[in-house]
Amino acid sequence: MMSTKENLSKETKRTEAPPPGEAEQAAEAASPAERPETEQATKETTARAEVPLTPQQIEELKGKAAKADEHWDRLLRATADLENFKKRAARERQEATRFANASLLEKLIPALDNFDMALAAASNTEGNSLESLKTGITMVYNQLKAALAEAGLEEIDASGRPFDPNLHEAVSQQETADVPEGQVLRQLRKGYKLRDRLIRPASVVVAKKPAV
């Protein structure tokens, strides 16, 4: 007779070992679930890639490409406009710095006119009593001119030059045979520029050919 221990061992073996064929069915049932997800995704992607594009899809892609090119062109134009704006702003800042003293110089120019008239009057007066006054006025006048020149003020020399409407203001015309027609015969008031910008035109009398 078999011992109780041997009987238990045989029962355990029968319980653990599945019947023939059942193990193969279990393996086949489990194999699809154990496949990697990437394998299925790769097959789907390959299947989609093999499908040819329809004419409508091709036209849609062309339209999207055209829109992309249009957006790129707009971006390039916007970038160019921004660069031009920066350059223009830099030029305007530079101009503002160069001509910052324009309003001040306009106020000081009449003082130069008064000095001119005072010097002319003193020169026409006889006697030594006014010589010291003339010397003092001349010194102040020269100092003021030097300071204004340092700030960028330039006198417009109009006497004997052809009339230039950009620099001269014709107050009147005078007939003469000594000076060519259209030439400045006499300067009545000086003109001034701040560097290359006109502050005040020179007031002049322009020569005119005598009537026959």
MDTraj code that builds the backbone (N, CA, C; nanometers):
import mdtraj as md
import numpy as np

residues = "MET MET SER THR LYS GLU ASN LEU SER LYS GLU THR LYS ARG THR GLU ALA PRO PRO PRO GLY GLU ALA GLU GLN ALA ALA GLU ALA ALA SER PRO ALA GLU ARG PRO GLU THR GLU GLN ALA THR LYS GLU THR THR ALA ARG ALA GLU VAL PRO LEU THR PRO GLN GLN ILE GLU GLU LEU LYS GLY LYS ALA ALA LYS ALA ASP GLU HIS TRP ASP ARG LEU LEU ARG ALA THR ALA ASP LEU GLU ASN PHE LYS LYS ARG ALA ALA ARG GLU ARG GLN GLU ALA THR ARG PHE ALA ASN ALA SER LEU LEU GLU LYS LEU ILE PRO ALA LEU ASP ASN PHE ASP MET ALA LEU ALA ALA ALA SER ASN THR GLU GLY ASN SER LEU GLU SER LEU LYS THR GLY ILE THR MET VAL TYR ASN GLN LEU LYS ALA ALA LEU ALA GLU ALA GLY LEU GLU GLU ILE ASP ALA SER GLY ARG PRO PHE ASP PRO ASN LEU HIS GLU ALA VAL SER GLN GLN GLU THR ALA ASP VAL PRO GLU GLY GLN VAL LEU ARG GLN LEU ARG LYS GLY TYR LYS LEU ARG ASP ARG LEU ILE ARG PRO ALA SER VAL VAL VAL ALA LYS LYS PRO ALA VAL".split()
xyz = np.array([
    [0.0834, -0.1202, 0.0000],
    [0.0000, 0.0000, 0.0000],
    [0.0863, 0.1245, 0.0000],
    [0.0338, 0.2279, -0.0677],
    [0.1092, 0.3538, -0.0712],
    [0.0897, 0.4276, 0.0583],
    [0.1919, 0.4986, 0.0893],
    [0.1838, 0.5791, 0.2118],
    [0.1057, 0.7054, 0.1835],
    [0.0635, 0.7644, 0.2877],
    [-0.0134, 0.8913, 0.2748],
    [0.0703, 0.9987, 0.2092],
    [0.1982, 1.0035, 0.2335],
    [0.2886, 1.1035, 0.1765],
    [0.2983, 1.0883, 0.0270],
    [0.3080, 0.9652, -0.0239],
    [0.3168, 0.9419, -0.1666],
    [0.1882, 0.9824, -0.2353],
    [0.0730, 0.9547, -0.1734],
    [-0.0556, 0.9932, -0.2321],
    [-0.0677, 1.1441, -0.2469],
    [-0.0238, 1.2193, -0.1480],
    [-0.0305, 1.3664, -0.1541],
    [0.0592, 1.4199, -0.2632],
    [0.1754, 1.3600, -0.2843],
    [0.2687, 1.4056, -0.3868],
    [0.2101, 1.3868, -0.5250],
    [0.1438, 1.2721, -0.5514],
    [0.0833, 1.2465, -0.6808],
    [-0.0318, 1.3422, -0.7068],
    [-0.1112, 1.3692, -0.6050],
    [-0.2236, 1.4623, -0.6217],
    [-0.1751, 1.6018, -0.6577],
    [-0.0658, 1.6415, -0.5957],
    [-0.0120, 1.7751, -0.6229],
    [0.0360, 1.7860, -0.7662],
    [0.1028, 1.6831, -0.8196],
    [0.1525, 1.6844, -0.9560],
    [0.0378, 1.6921, -1.0551],
    [-0.0726, 1.6155, -1.0268],
    [-0.1867, 1.6188, -1.1170],
    [-0.2519, 1.7571, -1.1186],
    [-0.2502, 1.8239, -1.0046],
    [-0.3128, 1.9576, -0.9962],
    [-0.2291, 2.0624, -1.0683],
    [-0.0951, 2.0614, -1.0583],
    [-0.0073, 2.1622, -1.1152],
    [0.0092, 2.1453, -1.2651],
    [0.0100, 2.0319, -1.3188],
    [0.0359, 2.0088, -1.4613],
    [-0.0938, 2.0192, -1.5390],
    [-0.1105, 2.1137, -1.6291],
    [-0.2334, 2.1258, -1.7091],
    [-0.2392, 2.0156, -1.8133],
    [-0.3557, 1.9847, -1.8584],
    [-0.3709, 1.8786, -1.9583],
    [-0.3041, 1.9187, -2.0880],
    [-0.2635, 1.8205, -2.1721],
    [-0.2015, 1.8496, -2.3012],
    [-0.2991, 1.9267, -2.3903],
    [-0.2501, 2.0255, -2.4627],
    [-0.3343, 2.1064, -2.5512],
    [-0.3903, 2.2291, -2.4843],
    [-0.4207, 2.2170, -2.3572],
    [-0.4754, 2.3336, -2.2847],
    [-0.3697, 2.4405, -2.2665],
    [-0.2451, 2.3985, -2.2443],
    [-0.1355, 2.4947, -2.2288],
    [-0.1114, 2.5707, -2.3584],
    [-0.1232, 2.4999, -2.4749],
    [-0.1014, 2.5670, -2.6020],
    [-0.2104, 2.6695, -2.6288],
    [-0.3367, 2.6323, -2.5931],
    [-0.4457, 2.7276, -2.6123],
    [-0.4279, 2.8512, -2.5253],
    [-0.3816, 2.8312, -2.4055],
    [-0.3591, 2.9454, -2.3151],
    [-0.2501, 3.0359, -2.3681],
    [-0.1453, 2.9763, -2.4262],
    [-0.0355, 3.0564, -2.4809],
    [-0.0825, 3.1383, -2.5997],
    [-0.1655, 3.0722, -2.6886],
    [-0.2153, 3.1461, -2.8036],
    [-0.3075, 3.2592, -2.7625],
    [-0.3889, 3.2343, -2.6566],
    [-0.4804, 3.3398, -2.6101],
    [-0.4053, 3.4554, -2.5478],
    [-0.2937, 3.4277, -2.4854],
    [-0.2181, 3.5329, -2.4160],
    [-0.1262, 3.6088, -2.5097],
    [-0.0855, 3.5535, -2.6201],
    [0.0146, 3.6169, -2.7057],
    [-0.0301, 3.7511, -2.7631],
    [-0.1558, 3.7723, -2.8095],
    [-0.1910, 3.9059, -2.8615],
    [-0.1820, 4.0141, -2.7559],
    [-0.2205, 3.9828, -2.6327],
    [-0.2161, 4.0839, -2.5264],
    [-0.0743, 4.1205, -2.4898],
    [0.0190, 4.0290, -2.5132],
    [0.1570, 4.0546, -2.4739],
    [0.2357, 4.1281, -2.5826],
    [0.1786, 4.1522, -2.7015],
    [0.2515, 4.2230, -2.8064],
    [0.2685, 4.3700, -2.7676],
    [0.3791, 4.4314, -2.8040],
    [0.4028, 4.5734, -2.7714],
    [0.3060, 4.6632, -2.8478],
    [0.2680, 4.7760, -2.7837],
    [0.1777, 4.8721, -2.8479],
    [0.2447, 4.9397, -2.9669],
    [0.3754, 4.9560, -2.9607],
    [0.4473, 5.0233, -3.0700],
    [0.4368, 4.9456, -3.2000],
    [0.4287, 4.8146, -3.1911],
    [0.4182, 4.7342, -3.3127],
    [0.2881, 4.7649, -3.3856],
    [0.1783, 4.7760, -3.3101],
    [0.0491, 4.8072, -3.3698],
    [0.0487, 4.9482, -3.4283],
    [0.1100, 5.0440, -3.3556],
    [0.1155, 5.1826, -3.4046],
    [0.1970, 5.1922, -3.5324],
    [0.3053, 5.1162, -3.5398],
    [0.3895, 5.1170, -3.6596],
    [0.3132, 5.0644, -3.7805],
    [0.2348, 4.9593, -3.7592],
    [0.1569, 4.9038, -3.8695],
    [0.0528, 5.0037, -3.9187],
    [-0.0124, 5.0737, -3.8240],
    [-0.1135, 5.1715, -3.8638],
    [-0.0506, 5.2871, -3.9414],
    [0.0673, 5.3339, -3.8949],
    [0.1360, 5.4435, -3.9636],
    [0.1773, 5.4025, -4.1044],
    [0.2286, 5.2798, -4.1165],
    [0.2706, 5.2298, -4.2474],
    [0.1516, 5.2196, -4.3420],
    [0.0386, 5.1756, -4.2869],
    [-0.0807, 5.1623, -4.3698],
    [-0.1275, 5.2982, -4.4198],
    [-0.1218, 5.3995, -4.3306],
    [-0.1630, 5.5337, -4.3726],
    [-0.0673, 5.5913, -4.4768],
    [0.0640, 5.5654, -4.4600],
    [0.1634, 5.6182, -4.5533],
    [0.1482, 5.5579, -4.6919],
    [0.0993, 5.4377, -4.6995],
    [0.0853, 5.3718, -4.8279],
    [-0.0373, 5.4197, -4.9043],
    [-0.1292, 5.4917, -4.8353],
    [-0.2498, 5.5399, -4.9025],
    [-0.2152, 5.6642, -4.9830],
    [-0.2368, 5.6721, -5.1125],
    [-0.2026, 5.7903, -5.1934],
    [-0.2941, 5.9075, -5.1587],
    [-0.2393, 6.0299, -5.1753],
    [-0.3163, 6.1508, -5.1472],
    [-0.4159, 6.1764, -5.2590],
    [-0.5312, 6.2228, -5.2208],
    [-0.6328, 6.2587, -5.3192],
    [-0.6012, 6.3957, -5.3774],
    [-0.6538, 6.4294, -5.4948],
    [-0.6315, 6.5636, -5.5516],
    [-0.6736, 6.6756, -5.4570],
    [-0.7824, 6.6525, -5.3837],
    [-0.8266, 6.7544, -5.2883],
    [-0.7232, 6.7758, -5.1782],
    [-0.6668, 6.6652, -5.1281],
    [-0.5643, 6.6770, -5.0244],
    [-0.4394, 6.7474, -5.0777],
    [-0.4041, 6.7179, -5.2023],
    [-0.2875, 6.7839, -5.2625],
    [-0.3110, 6.9341, -5.2732],
    [-0.4321, 6.9730, -5.3169],
    [-0.4636, 7.1154, -5.3277],
    [-0.4615, 7.1827, -5.1910],
    [-0.5104, 7.1113, -5.0894],
    [-0.5078, 7.1671, -4.9542],
    [-0.3642, 7.1900, -4.9072],
    [-0.2759, 7.0942, -4.9369],
    [-0.1354, 7.1101, -4.8987],
    [-0.0715, 7.2268, -4.9732],
    [-0.1056, 7.2428, -5.1018],
    [-0.0518, 7.3560, -5.1774],
    [-0.0996, 7.4882, -5.1187],
    [-0.2277, 7.4912, -5.0796],
    [-0.2806, 7.6132, -5.0190],
    [-0.2114, 7.6470, -4.8883],
    [-0.1861, 7.5455, -4.8066],
    [-0.1159, 7.5689, -4.6802],
    [0.0271, 7.6164, -4.7043],
    [0.0931, 7.5599, -4.8056],
    [0.2297, 7.6033, -4.8376],
    [0.2307, 7.7478, -4.8854],
    [0.1301, 7.7848, -4.9666],
    [0.1224, 7.9235, -5.0145],
    [0.1002, 8.0202, -4.8985],
    [0.0130, 7.9814, -4.8053],
    [-0.0103, 8.0668, -4.6881],
    [0.1159, 8.0802, -4.6035],
    [0.1902, 7.9713, -4.5917],
    [0.3152, 7.9770, -4.5155],
    [0.4139, 8.0732, -4.5810],
    [0.4231, 8.0674, -4.7151],
    [0.5113, 8.1614, -4.7865],
    [0.4656, 8.3056, -4.7672],
    [0.3333, 8.3270, -4.7697],
    [0.2799, 8.4626, -4.7504],
    [0.3126, 8.5148, -4.6111],
    [0.2958, 8.4302, -4.5115],
    [0.3284, 8.4711, -4.3746],
    [0.4771, 8.5014, -4.3603],
    [0.5597, 8.4241, -4.4291],
    [0.7044, 8.4483, -4.4236],
    [0.7398, 8.5827, -4.4868],
    [0.6755, 8.6116, -4.6010],
    [0.6994, 8.7413, -4.6658],
    [0.6561, 8.8562, -4.5755],
    [0.5428, 8.8398, -4.5097],
    [0.4958, 8.9441, -4.4178],
    [0.5944, 8.9641, -4.3030],
    [0.6484, 8.8544, -4.2548],
    [0.7457, 8.8644, -4.1467],
    [0.8698, 8.9395, -4.1924],
    [0.9169, 8.9097, -4.3133],
    [1.0346, 8.9786, -4.3668],
    [1.0076, 9.1275, -4.3840],
    [0.8882, 9.1615, -4.4361],
    [0.8545, 9.3033, -4.4540],
    [0.8435, 9.3743, -4.3201],
    [0.7821, 9.3073, -4.2229],
    [0.7695, 9.3683, -4.0906],
    [0.9065, 9.3909, -4.0274],
    [0.9969, 9.2952, -4.0475],
    [1.1326, 9.3113, -3.9946],
    [1.2038, 9.4280, -4.0616],
    [1.1872, 9.4398, -4.1945],
    [1.2496, 9.5517, -4.2662],
    [1.1912, 9.6852, -4.2216],
    [1.0589, 9.6899, -4.2022],
    [0.9955, 9.8139, -4.1552],
    [1.0463, 9.8525, -4.0172],
    [1.0661, 9.7534, -3.9326],
    [1.1165, 9.7816, -3.7985],
    [1.2576, 9.8384, -3.8040],
    [1.3421, 9.7817, -3.8901],
    [1.4784, 9.8325, -3.9032],
    [1.4786, 9.9753, -3.9576],
    [1.3919, 10.0012, -4.0564],
    [1.3833, 10.1372, -4.1107],
    [1.3348, 10.2353, -4.0052],
    [1.2410, 10.1919, -3.9221],
    [1.1915, 10.2789, -3.8149],
    [1.3024, 10.3109, -3.7153],
    [1.3823, 10.2107, -3.6822],
    [1.4928, 10.2338, -3.5890],
    [1.5929, 10.3334, -3.6474],
    [1.6246, 10.3178, -3.7775],
    [1.7197, 10.4097, -3.8408],
    [1.6633, 10.5513, -3.8461],
    [1.5330, 10.5627, -3.8802],
    [1.4709, 10.6950, -3.8874],
    [1.4678, 10.7610, -3.7497],
    [1.4358, 10.6829, -3.6468],
    [1.4340, 10.7380, -3.5114],
    [1.5730, 10.7836, -3.4683],
    [1.6753, 10.7068, -3.5078],
    [1.8127, 10.7465, -3.4739],
    [1.8503, 10.8768, -3.5433],
    [1.8102, 10.8907, -3.6726],
    [1.8390, 11.0156, -3.7445],
    [1.7667, 11.1338, -3.6814],
    [1.6415, 11.1122, -3.6415],
    [1.5650, 11.2213, -3.5809],
    [1.6256, 11.2629, -3.4474],
    [1.6721, 11.1658, -3.3708],
    [1.7380, 11.2005, -3.2436],
    [1.8652, 11.2801, -3.2700],
    [1.9391, 11.2376, -3.3726],
    [2.0620, 11.3094, -3.4065],
    [2.0316, 11.4519, -3.4522],
    [1.9269, 11.4674, -3.5346],
    [1.8885, 11.6007, -3.5806],
    [1.8440, 11.6874, -3.4631],
    [1.7674, 11.6291, -3.3713],
    [1.7210, 11.7057, -3.2557],
    [1.8378, 11.7529, -3.1705],
    [1.9411, 11.6689, -3.1600],
    [2.0584, 11.7080, -3.0823],
    [2.1361, 11.8187, -3.1522],
    [2.1510, 11.8066, -3.2844],
    [2.2293, 11.9059, -3.3589],
    [2.1633, 12.0432, -3.3578],
    [2.0304, 12.0454, -3.3622],
    [1.9597, 12.1729, -3.3736],
    [1.8854, 12.2098, -3.2451],
    [1.9345, 12.1608, -3.1331],
    [1.8694, 12.1896, -3.0052],
    [1.8784, 12.3372, -2.9693],
    [1.9815, 12.4084, -3.0203],
    [2.0018, 12.5493, -2.9852],
    [1.9349, 12.6456, -3.0827],
    [1.8535, 12.5948, -3.1731],
    [1.7960, 12.6810, -3.2763],
    [1.7117, 12.7929, -3.2166],
    [1.6239, 12.7601, -3.1224],
    [1.5366, 12.8634, -3.0651],
    [1.6169, 12.9679, -2.9885],
    [1.7217, 12.9251, -2.9196],
    [1.8060, 13.0205, -2.8468],
    [1.8765, 13.1148, -2.9432],
    [1.9293, 13.0597, -3.0500],
    [2.0015, 13.1428, -3.1461],
    [1.9087, 13.2424, -3.2150],
    [1.7866, 13.2020, -3.2411],
    [1.6913, 13.2942, -3.3028],
    [1.6667, 13.4161, -3.2135],
    [1.6689, 13.3947, -3.0829],
    [1.6480, 13.5064, -2.9903],
    [1.7715, 13.5960, -2.9801],
    [1.8892, 13.5387, -3.0024],
    [2.0123, 13.6172, -2.9898],
    [2.0481, 13.6921, -3.1179],
    [1.9948, 13.6496, -3.2288],
    [2.0287, 13.7154, -3.3553],
    [1.9931, 13.8640, -3.3547],
    [1.8771, 13.9062, -3.3033],
    [1.8493, 14.0506, -3.2988],
    [1.9536, 14.1303, -3.2214],
    [2.0152, 14.0679, -3.1216],
    [2.1215, 14.1376, -3.0490],
    [2.2391, 14.1665, -3.1413],
    [2.2692, 14.0724, -3.2295],
    [2.3747, 14.0976, -3.3279],
    [2.3367, 14.2127, -3.4204],
    [2.2091, 14.2193, -3.4563],
    [2.1645, 14.3303, -3.5409],
    [2.1871, 14.4645, -3.4714],
    [2.1548, 14.4707, -3.3436],
    [2.1735, 14.5957, -3.2689],
    [2.3210, 14.6324, -3.2589],
    [2.4048, 14.5314, -3.2416],
    [2.5489, 14.5586, -3.2386],
    [2.5961, 14.6133, -3.3730],
    [2.5453, 14.5550, -3.4810],
    [2.5833, 14.6037, -3.6142],
    [2.5474, 14.7513, -3.6303],
    [2.4272, 14.7889, -3.5897],
    [2.3836, 14.9282, -3.6040],
    [2.4635, 15.0212, -3.5135],
    [2.4949, 14.9750, -3.3913],
    [2.5719, 15.0582, -3.2989],
    [2.7125, 15.0819, -3.3508],
    [2.7724, 14.9755, -3.4051],
    [2.9074, 14.9912, -3.4601],
    [2.9072, 15.0842, -3.5807],
    [2.8053, 15.0739, -3.6636],
    [2.7974, 15.1620, -3.7803],
    [2.7812, 15.3074, -3.7377],
    [2.6985, 15.3319, -3.6358],
    [2.6781, 15.4687, -3.5878],
    [2.8043, 15.5240, -3.5242],
    [2.8737, 15.4403, -3.4482],
    [2.9965, 15.4862, -3.3829],
    [3.1048, 15.5163, -3.4848],
    [3.1087, 15.4413, -3.5937],
    [3.2111, 15.4644, -3.6957],
    [3.1882, 15.5960, -3.7691],
    [3.0646, 15.6395, -3.7784],
    [3.0334, 15.7636, -3.8500],
    [3.0442, 15.8879, -3.7615],
    [3.0736, 15.8697, -3.6328],
    [3.0844, 15.9826, -3.5404],
    [3.2299, 16.0243, -3.5278],
    [3.2555, 16.1560, -3.5395],
    [3.3919, 16.2064, -3.5287],
    [3.4289, 16.2284, -3.3821],
    [3.5583, 16.2245, -3.3574],
    [3.6068, 16.2519, -3.2227],
    [3.6546, 16.1272, -3.1543],
    [3.7449, 16.1465, -3.0595],
    [3.8031, 16.0348, -2.9859],
    [3.7176, 15.9916, -2.8675],
    [3.6140, 16.0706, -2.8350],
    [3.5337, 16.0384, -2.7172],
    [3.4571, 15.9076, -2.7348],
    [3.4272, 15.8761, -2.8586],
    [3.3525, 15.7532, -2.8848],
    [3.4430, 15.6360, -2.9228],
    [3.5712, 15.6590, -2.9284],
    [3.6621, 15.5516, -2.9690],
    [3.6625, 15.4377, -2.8681],
    [3.6635, 15.4731, -2.7399],
    [3.6626, 15.3686, -2.6372],
    [3.5311, 15.2918, -2.6391],
    [3.4193, 15.3631, -2.6645],
    [3.2893, 15.2953, -2.6743],
    [3.2882, 15.1983, -2.7918],
    [3.3430, 15.2446, -2.9017],
    [3.3493, 15.1589, -3.0195],
    [3.4336, 15.0353, -2.9929],
    [3.5452, 15.0540, -2.9251],
    [3.6331, 14.9401, -2.8942],
    [3.5622, 14.8399, -2.8046],
    [3.4932, 14.8905, -2.7033],
    [3.4220, 14.8004, -2.6117],
    [3.3111, 14.7242, -2.6810],
    [3.2333, 14.7957, -2.7622],
    [3.1251, 14.7291, -2.8350],
    [3.1811, 14.6233, -2.9297],
    [3.2921, 14.6557, -2.9939],
    [3.3538, 14.5605, -3.0865],
    [3.3975, 14.4338, -3.0143],
    [3.4531, 14.4488, -2.8970],
    [3.4970, 14.3321, -2.8200],
    [3.3784, 14.2434, -2.7828],
    [3.2714, 14.3069, -2.7314],
    [3.1530, 14.2290, -2.6933],
    [3.0920, 14.1611, -2.8161],
    [3.0885, 14.2353, -2.9244],
    [3.0318, 14.1824, -3.0488],
    [3.1098, 14.0599, -3.0966],
    [3.2399, 14.0693, -3.0945],
    [3.3231, 13.9574, -3.1391],
    [3.3097, 13.8371, -3.0461],
    [3.2992, 13.8633, -2.9168],
    [3.2805, 13.7531, -2.8221],
    [3.1475, 13.6828, -2.8458],
    [3.0433, 13.7627, -2.8680],
    [2.9118, 13.7037, -2.8928],
    [2.9117, 13.6225, -3.0222],
    [2.9745, 13.6756, -3.1258],
    [2.9818, 13.6032, -3.2524],
    [3.0585, 13.4722, -3.2372],
    [3.1666, 13.4763, -3.1599],
    [3.2458, 13.3546, -3.1396],
    [3.1647, 13.2487, -3.0654],
    [3.0884, 13.2929, -2.9636],
    [3.0072, 13.1979, -2.8876],
    [2.8984, 13.1365, -2.9756],
    [2.8354, 13.2195, -3.0568],
    [2.7305, 13.1686, -3.1453],
    [2.7879, 13.0781, -3.2542],
    [2.9057, 13.1124, -3.3035],
    [2.9697, 13.0272, -3.4043],
    [3.0052, 12.8912, -3.3458],
    [3.0461, 12.8907, -3.2203],
    [3.0776, 12.7636, -3.1539],
    [2.9526, 12.6778, -3.1394],
    [2.8372, 12.7435, -3.1249],
    [2.7108, 12.6698, -3.1148],
    [2.6590, 12.6249, -3.2510],
    [2.7272, 12.6655, -3.3592],
    [2.6880, 12.6205, -3.4923],
    [2.6275, 12.7270, -3.5807],
    [2.6227, 12.8533, -3.5344],
    [2.5631, 12.9600, -3.6146],
    [2.6622, 13.0082, -3.7205],
    [2.6146, 13.0253, -3.8437],
    [2.6983, 13.0706, -3.9545],
    [2.6311, 13.1893, -4.0230],
    [2.7100, 13.2909, -4.0554],
    [2.6572, 13.4047, -4.1301],
    [2.6449, 13.3684, -4.2780],
    [2.5430, 13.4244, -4.3423],
    [2.5260, 13.4072, -4.4866],
    [2.5839, 13.5301, -4.5555],
    [2.6872, 13.5094, -4.6333],
    [2.7516, 13.6192, -4.7049],
    [2.6811, 13.6371, -4.8391],
    [2.5983, 13.7423, -4.8486],
    [2.5167, 13.7605, -4.9686],
    [2.5691, 13.8676, -5.0620],
    [2.6504, 13.9588, -5.0141],
    [2.6934, 14.0735, -5.0956],
    [2.7702, 14.0275, -5.2190],
    [2.7273, 14.0783, -5.3362],
    [2.7966, 14.0485, -5.4602],
    [2.7745, 13.9094, -5.5144],
    [2.6851, 13.8330, -5.4547],
    [2.6604, 13.6960, -5.5002],
    [2.5299, 13.6887, -5.5796],
    [2.5163, 13.5885, -5.6634],
    [2.3889, 13.5697, -5.7336],
    [2.2760, 13.5462, -5.6337],
    [2.1608, 13.6000, -5.6653],
    [2.0461, 13.5847, -5.5758],
    [2.0067, 13.4374, -5.5662],
    [1.9935, 13.3899, -5.4417],
    [1.9558, 13.2512, -5.4150],
    [1.8307, 13.2527, -5.3276],
    [1.7160, 13.2140, -5.3822],
    [1.5924, 13.2176, -5.3023],
    [1.5952, 13.1260, -5.1810],
    [1.6870, 13.0312, -5.1801],
    [1.6983, 12.9420, -5.0647],
    [1.7721, 13.0069, -4.9481],
    [1.8473, 13.1143, -4.9777],
    [1.9264, 13.1804, -4.8737],
    [1.8943, 13.3289, -4.8596],
    [1.8386, 13.3880, -4.9642],
    [1.8179, 13.5328, -4.9659],
    [1.6694, 13.5664, -4.9739],
    [1.6361, 13.6818, -4.9172],
    [1.5011, 13.7360, -4.9271],
    [1.5103, 13.8707, -4.9989],
    [1.4526, 13.8784, -5.1180],
    [1.4600, 14.0013, -5.1977],
    [1.3605, 14.1035, -5.1436],
    [1.4140, 14.2115, -5.0875],
    [1.3287, 14.3185, -5.0361],
    [1.2837, 14.4095, -5.1498],
    [1.3741, 14.4328, -5.2435],
    [1.3422, 14.5184, -5.3586],
    [1.4407, 14.4904, -5.4707],
    [1.4143, 14.5514, -5.5856],
    [1.5043, 14.5460, -5.7001],
    [1.5463, 14.6884, -5.7374],
    [1.6674, 14.6988, -5.7862],
    [1.7193, 14.8316, -5.8231],
    [1.7879, 14.8217, -5.9581],
    [1.7503, 14.9152, -6.0442],
    [1.8112, 14.9158, -6.1770],
    [1.9548, 14.9666, -6.1684],
    [2.0433, 14.8973, -6.2352],
    [2.1839, 14.9367, -6.2385],
    [2.2525, 14.8693, -6.3558],
    [2.3498, 14.9396, -6.4102],
    [2.4289, 14.8826, -6.5189],
    [2.5635, 14.8337, -6.4693],
    [2.5924, 14.8577, -6.3429],
    [2.7227, 14.8203, -6.2876],
    [2.7270, 14.6753, -6.2380],
    [2.6120, 14.6203, -6.2064],
    [2.6057, 14.4841, -6.1508],
    [2.5150, 14.4000, -6.2403],
    [2.5541, 14.2777, -6.2706],
    [2.4705, 14.1920, -6.3549],
    [2.3315, 14.1725, -6.2943],
    [2.2343, 14.1596, -6.3806],
    [2.0968, 14.1392, -6.3345],
    [2.0858, 14.0068, -6.2590],
    [2.0107, 14.0094, -6.1498],
    [1.9935, 13.8886, -6.0689],
    [2.0988, 13.8717, -5.9616],
    [2.1907, 13.9656, -5.9528],
    [2.2951, 13.9586, -5.8497],
    [2.2574, 14.0501, -5.7331],
    [2.3032, 14.0114, -5.6124],
    [2.2747, 14.0920, -5.4938],
    [2.3519, 14.2229, -5.5037],
    [2.2772, 14.3324, -5.5060],
    [2.3394, 14.4641, -5.5142],
    [2.3807, 14.5144, -5.3768],
    [2.2948, 14.4876, -5.2783],
    [2.3248, 14.5360, -5.1439],
    [2.2543, 14.4463, -5.0413],
    [2.3225, 14.4214, -4.9305],
    [2.2640, 14.3425, -4.8222],
    [2.2127, 14.4371, -4.7136],
    [2.0840, 14.4241, -4.6817],
    [2.0238, 14.5103, -4.5802],
    [2.0295, 14.4481, -4.4412],
    [2.0187, 14.3194, -4.4346],
    [2.0236, 14.2489, -4.3060],
    [2.0871, 14.1129, -4.3274],
    [2.1743, 14.0756, -4.2372],
    [2.2458, 13.9487, -4.2504],
    [2.1503, 13.8302, -4.2343],
    [2.1870, 13.7228, -4.3006],
    [2.1166, 13.5967, -4.2824],
    [2.2033, 13.4999, -4.2037],
    [2.1385, 13.3996, -4.1455],
    [2.2123, 13.3050, -4.0611],
    [2.1636, 13.1627, -4.0854],
    [2.2570, 13.0692, -4.0708],
    [2.2273, 12.9264, -4.0772],
    [2.2781, 12.8604, -3.9503],
    [2.2078, 12.7577, -3.9095],
    [2.2568, 12.6705, -3.8033],
    [2.3045, 12.5435, -3.8708],
    [2.4371, 12.5364, -3.8871],
    [2.4985, 12.4298, -3.9664],
    [2.4394, 12.4339, -4.1082],
    [2.3636, 12.3319, -4.1489],
    [2.3103, 12.3339, -4.2854],
    [2.1625, 12.3708, -4.2899],
    [2.1073, 12.4206, -4.1813],
    [1.9662, 12.4596, -4.1774],
    [1.9546, 12.6116, -4.1730],
    [1.8662, 12.6649, -4.2569],
    [1.8459, 12.8099, -4.2622],
    [1.7677, 12.8562, -4.1397],
    [1.8260, 12.9553, -4.0685],
    [1.7578, 13.0153, -3.9538],
    [1.6848, 13.1423, -3.9959],
    [1.7538, 13.2258, -4.0734],
    [1.6932, 13.3490, -4.1232],
    [1.7587, 13.3855, -4.2554],
    [1.6804, 13.4109, -4.3602],
    [1.7411, 13.4491, -4.4881],
    [1.7971, 13.5907, -4.4819],
    [1.8940, 13.6181, -4.5655],
    [1.9514, 13.7523, -4.5738],
    [1.8580, 13.8417, -4.6547],
    [1.8295, 13.9598, -4.6009],
    [1.7460, 14.0571, -4.6724],
    [1.8349, 14.1365, -4.7676],
    [1.8014, 14.1349, -4.8950],
    [1.8911, 14.1926, -4.9956],
    [1.8133, 14.2758, -5.0975],
    [1.8892, 14.3597, -5.1667],
    [1.8394, 14.4325, -5.2834],
    [1.9032, 14.3681, -5.4060],
    [1.8215, 14.3333, -5.5035],
    [1.8688, 14.2593, -5.6203],
    [1.8825, 14.3547, -5.7387],
    [1.9918, 14.3383, -5.8122],
    [2.0170, 14.4228, -5.9290],
    [1.9222, 14.3886, -6.0427],
    [1.8832, 14.4935, -6.1141],
    [1.7924, 14.4771, -6.2268],
    [1.8473, 14.5553, -6.3462],
    [1.8355, 14.4980, -6.4636],
    [1.8857, 14.5655, -6.5839],
    [1.8040, 14.6930, -6.6092],
    [1.8708, 14.8028, -6.6379],
    [1.7986, 14.9283, -6.6625],
    [1.7058, 14.9170, -6.7828],
    [1.5943, 14.9865, -6.7728],
    [1.5001, 14.9879, -6.8853],
    [1.5582, 15.0681, -7.0009],
    [1.5383, 15.0205, -7.1204],
    [1.5906, 15.0884, -7.2399],
    [1.4984, 15.2045, -7.2777],
])
top = md.Topology()
chain = top.add_chain()
for i, resn in enumerate(residues, 1):
    res = top.add_residue(resn, chain, resSeq=i)
    for name in ("N", "CA", "C"):
        top.add_atom(name, md.element.get_by_symbol(name[0]), res)
traj = md.Trajectory(xyz[None], top)
